[in-house]
Amino acid sequence: MNAADAAPEAQARFPQELMYAAASQYYLEDATQADIAKRLGVSRATVSRLLTEARRHGIVEIRVHRPATLEEGPLAAEVAAALGLRRVFLVPRVGGPALGPWLAPGLARALAAAGLESGDVLLVSSGSTVYECARESLGRFPGVTIAPAVGGQEDPQPWFQTNETTRLLAERIGGVPSYLYAPAQPGPELFYSLQHEPSVRKVMDLWAHARCAIVGVGSPPLTRQVVPAFVPRHADGLRDAVGDVCSRFYDRDGEPVGYPGSERLVATSLEQLRRIPVSIAVAVGPEKVLSIVAGARGGYFNQLVTDALTAESLLSATR
């Protein structure tokens, strides 16, 4: 057995000469890992580890260039103009059940352009899209405070728990989490007392000073498979709702739509969302087109991360 194969996981690192030999053959000569293993007298698993270590130690540097067709060009500019948004960040057509890996590069560009600095406040909403993006690489923003834009919900899905999304995002970007220990829709007595609870009041005060927000855009409640348990989807008031941001519903003109209990919602108000300097909506799919258009009309976000296919549908919907 070759020495490189002997308990490699216990070794601090491989010899640099061995890492270089494997990397140069793999990346410069297009040799397969099986070929390299044969040449170096090691296993294929070791070759894989050599390549990983070569990247970790800087022997290999990989650069991925965005194709010109994906830059914020004519399509993004047209959608921004049609919706009255400041900027639109496009990604290729989203595919597969997980949205985060597809949309995260666009969100990363939006966050980089936001110019966040230590001490700034970044709000996050609930929802599966924002939750999935929070699990991806979005850049590093040390010292930025991350806070929920809406209280927690009793639904079992993790994306309904904004404290968990807050934790994930803070961990990924190097920020400072500030948790909201309150349900999204408490009863009347609890709602009143929460207004005076110091830990809750602290987060509510952050809403008014937020520099940036990342929000999902909900599709019409009557057509959704899953809505928060506290939302009475068949209430008369929600018949006109075409979408929501932070569980604040609105109609096709972007006007607020109330529902029983919405006056007790522990969440940023639509007016507060309008005042946030950089409010980034992350949304994709044909079922979200009307919701995005109406949310933009209401001014509840001023930037959008979406895919090219949704962008084209948005243009068609606004013509």
N, C-alpha and C positions, 0 to 999 in steps of 0.2 A: 504494500500500500504506500502510495506517495505521501510525503510529509504534509503536503497541502490538504490531503484528504483526512488527516488525523484530527478529529474533533475541531473543525474550523470554527464552530460557534464559540469555542472557548478561547480562540485566539483574538488578541486585541485588533490585529490587522494582518493582512497578507504582506509578503515582501513587495515593495513597490515595483521591482522588476517583473514579478509575476503578474501583478495587476496590469502593468503597461503592456506586457506581451499579450494577455488575453484581450484587452481593450483595443489595441492596434489591429489585431487580426479580425476582431468582430466588426469594428466600426470602419476601418480603413480598407480591409481586404475582403469584406463581406463573407468571411468564413462563418460557418454555422457553429453553434455551441458544441455540437457533437464532434466536428472537425478539430476545434480548439482543444477539447478534452483529450482527444487522441494524440495531438501533437505535444501537449504539455504533460501527458501522463496522469491526468486527474479525472475526476468524475464530472459529468455534466452539471450536477448540482453545485460543484465547486466553481465551475466556470461561471455559473449564474451569480454566485456570491462574489467572485472576483470582479465581475462587471459592476455589480452594485457598489462594492467598496471603491472601485475606481472612480465612480461618479461622486461618491461621498467625500473622497479625499481630493477632488479637484483634478484628477488625472484626465477625466472625461468631462467636458462641458457640452450640454445639449441645448440648442436654441431652436425654438419653434416660432416660425414667422407666420403671422396672420396673412392669409391671401388678401390681395387688394379688394376682392369682391366682398369681403366681410368688414372692411373698414366703414366707419360711419360716413357713407357716401350719399348718393342721390335718394335711395329708398328711405334711409333713416331720416334724412332732411325733409322729405316729402311727408312722412308720417308725423314728424314733429310739427310741421307747419299746419297740417290738416287738423291735428288735435290741440294745437295751441300750447305745445310742450316746449321746454327749453332744449332738451336733448333726448334722442332715442338711441339706445345701444342695441345693436342686432347681433344675434348668434345664428349659426346655421339652423336648418330645420331640426327641431327637437324630435327625438325618437326614443322609444322605450318607456318603461313605466316610471323611471326615476328622472325627475326634471333637474335636480340640483347640478349634476355634472355638466349638463348642457348649458344651463343658464348662468352658472357661477362665473365663467369668464367675462360675460357681459356685465354682470353686477360688479365684478372686480374692477373693470374699467370705469364704471360709474362712480365707485367709491374713490378710486384714485383721482378722478377729476373733481371730486367734492372738496378736496383740500383740507381734510380733517386734521386737526392738531390736538395735542394732549390737552385735556380739559373740556373738549367739545362733547356734546351729548348726541348719541345716535339711538334712535328709537327703533324697535322691531315689533311687527305685528304677529298675530298668530296665523296659522295656515300652513298647509303642507309645502307649498312652493318656497316660502321664506325659510321654513324649517330645514328643508333639503339643501338650500343654498348655504345656510349657516354651517353645514357640515363640510363644506368644500373650502378650498384655498381661495381667499379673497384679498390677500395682501396683509400687511402688518400696520396697525395703527395704535401703537402703545400710548397708554394714558387716556384714550377716548372712553368715556363712560357709555355703557350699553344698558338700556332700560326698556322694559316692556311697554308697549303702547296700549295694552289692554290686559285686564285681569285674567286669571286662570279659569279653566273650565273643567267641568266634571267628566267630560268625555274621555274615554280611555286612550285615544290616539295621542301620541307625544306632541304632534304639531299644534294641539290645542293648548298646550302648556307653555305660555310665553316665557316663563322663567327658565324653562329648559332651552328654548331657542336662544334666550339671552346668554345663558351659560355657554352654550356651544359657540356662539359667535364671538363672545369675549375671549374664549380659549383660542379660537382660530386666528383672531386678528391682534391678540395681545392687549385687549381692552380691559376695562374695569367693570364688572357686572354690578348692577343695582337692581335687586329683586323686588317684585311687587307681590306682597302677601295679602292678596284680596281676590275674591271670586269676581268674574266678569259681570255677573248680575246678582248682587246680594238682595236679600229681602229689605223692606223699607227701614226697619230699625237698624240693621247692620249697615246699610248704606249710609245712614246718617252718622253712625258712630265712626265709620271708616274715614269720613271727612276730617276727623280730628285725631286719627291714629298717626303718630309721628312717622312711622316707617312708611306708611301709605302716602301720607302727605308729602314726604320727601320725593317720592317718585312722581307724584302728580305735579309737583313744582318743576321737575325736570322737563315735563311735557312743554311747558311754556318757554323753555330756554333751549330747546333742541335745535341743533345745527342741521341735522340730517335724520331721515327716517327711511326704513326699508319696509314696504308694505306689500301684502298680497292683495289681489283684487278678486273678490268672490263673484261667482256667476249668479244669475237670478235664483233666488231661494226656492221657487217652485219647481225648478228643473234640476236642482242639485241632488246628488245621492246622499251626501252627508252635510248636515248643518249643525251648528252648536245646539246642544240639548235645550238651552234656554230660549232659543229663537222659535216662536210659534209660526212655522213656515206657512200655515194656512190661515193666518190671521188676515182679516180684511185689509188692514193697513199695508200688508206686504204684497198684495196683488199687483201693485204698480212698481214694486222694487225690481230693478234690473241688475243690481250688484251691491257690494258693500266694501268698505275699507275699515278695518278694525271693528267689525260688527256694526258699523254705522251704515245703514242702508240708504239708497237713493234711487230716484226714478230715472227715466231715459233723458230727462233734461238736467240731471245732476242735482235735483232738489232733494233735500232730506226726506226720508220716509220713516215715520215712527211705527212702533208696534208695542203691544202691552209689555210694560216693564223696561222699555228702552230709556225711560227717564232715569232709571237707576243704573245704567250701564257704567261700569268703571273702565273707562277708555278715553283716549284723546278725543276731543270733539272734532267735528268736521271743520269748524272755524280754526281750531288750533292746527289742524293738518294744513290748512291753506297758508298759515303763517310760517311754516317751517321752510327755511331757505332752500334746502335740497331734499325733496321728497321723492324717493325712487320706488316706482311700482314695478313689481316683478310678476309678469303674467304671460301666459301663452295658451293657445288653443282656440278653436272656433267658438266654443261655448263661452269664451271670455270677451269676444269682440265687442258686443253691445255694452258689456260691463265696463270695459276699458274706455270706450268712447264717452259714456255717460260720466264716469269718474273724472276724466280729463275735463269735460265740460264744467263739472262742479269745482274744479281746481283743487282736488284732494291729493293730487301728486303733480309734479312738474317735470318728471323724467320717467322714462319707461325702458325696461329691459324686456325684450321679447325676441321671437325668432322671425326669420324672413317671411315664412308663410303667413304667420299671424299679421305681420306688418302689411302684407299685400291685402289681406282681408280687411284690415282697418282702413286702408285707403278706399277700398270698394265701398265700405259702409258709410264713409263720409262724403262720397261724391253725390 
